């Protein structure tokens, strides 16, 4: 059948229709709040960015946030949006002051979209501007204007109050995780000395900028005091820990560029060059950067990002007439880091010892790595263990954030997931039995142990998490004692060798239902005893109750419900006061009654006779 293509086929979407039909273009992805980059946090950030821009221009030292699961309020004390333009700013695309480089020279957003996206994707959106004793209030529902008040007198201080409720028709049954909001707030205050942010009455403030950020995020002390360097439009903090891998926090104009970009590439290159020149030795780049923990913040005129969510910087220059970002960062490090190391010989000596230790370990396992790669290349086991998907996180596909890999155990469980998965975005890696306990072992075990070597290759993380092929790595095991043990063993592996994967929010646990309650008309899947009780009460008339003992017992047709749009995931998170070494010792070290009791009580083990 030939599709009819006439003038009637052509239509123009207005601004709100376009945003609501294509939200991914504006906020990256939707999500229910269980992931740190889910859309509901982007909505908050878009509102906050406007308040931060006011602070950066010298207006309003306090921002107040009131938040529940039902609404968000953000009040700043900046200049207030000009009252006559309030409606346009909230609802007319390509409208904003940020096109005027004099008013917002180094602003986060430049395209006048952010607040409009919040409006269109909220079931209720209200914005009030207070300016010179007058107030203008306007309200929308799903982007449609529902109230436009006349300008009135007020005694409120200058500024803007924005209230919004994310639309549940778009985001589903979302919920804010306060810890993720606090991370966002901490980043704002770390990058803006003198700014106070209040969240539901609690104050957040930073005196030492990026040094505070590192101290906040590091789970153990560095091997030398944090090096903190500040210049005009640039700030850098760095140290080395004892963890594997590299850990970076990069920012542009106060925006957390979680995927890095040109400024992070320039920092990594320039850091290598400066260290080599200081020690007058051609160290291998991986030896210099292994175990580094660093934060870099720069300010750029008219920044160019690779997506509307501004997670990766694409700019090459600091400004229209400025130097390249590469030269700007390189010149800064060459002068300031070199001077610091010359003035602080103890730090320079500690850093050199760390580089030499990394060099020794790398050389010790280089032969093992080569043999492991050869074995993996010849072995057909790799293809049997990994059932890959078509879209990956380290590609430019617009669906890349949807890419996931399920790590499961046993042929029946992996078979059910494989048959019910979305082959475009969902991969499956099958373990053979319980993996090795890697606690206390060195990284060479990753190459000597076939399971972990193949898993590392499947994830493509040997050279760093920036090459990770899947946005979400999901541990999918049975909800029994053996399943919990496998979870712990896998989490131990990632904590031990790839902690930045957890810190960057890539590791999750799949929730699967424990019970199926059904009658002839309806089926309800229950994830807890309470849900089962509620389902039985709802269905009445003696419904049939099935207890799933393992993932392999769930048919592929049923599994589609659990790994589709309604998937339930528990993020594996490291809090700022979690000491990785102590965590590993408690969970995977010498067995104790206290550990056994804690695991049974806290890790959702459901034992049914």
Secondary structure, DSSP 8 states (H G I E B T S, - for coil): -----SGGG-----HHHHHHH-THHHHS----SSSTTSHHHHHHHHHHHHHHHHHHTT--SEEEEEE-SS-EEEEE-SS---GGGHHHHHHSTT-SGGGSTTTSTT-S--SS-HHHHHHHTEEEEEEEEEETTEEEEEEEETTEEEEE---EE--S-SEEEEEEEE-HHHH-S----HHHHHHHHHHHHHHSTT-EEEETTEEE--SSTHHHHHHHH-SS--SS--EEEEETTEEEEEEE-SSSS-EEEEEETTEE-TT-BHHHHHHHHHHHHHHHHHHTS---HHHHHTTEEEEEEE--TT--BSSTT--SB---BSSTTS-BHHHHHHHHHHHHHHHHHHH-HHHHHHHHHHHHHHHHHHHHHHHHHHHHHHHHHH-SHHHHHEE--S--TTS--TTGGG-EEEEEESHHHHHHHHHHS-TTTEEEEEE-SS----TT--THHHHHSHHHHHHHHHHT-TT-GGG-S-SEEEEE--SSHHHHHHHHHHHHHHHHH-HHHHHTT-EEEE---SEEEE-SS-EEEESSHHHHHHHHHHH-SS-EEEE--SGGGS-HHHHHHHSSTT--EEE----TT--HHHHHHHHHSS--HHHHHHHHHHS------
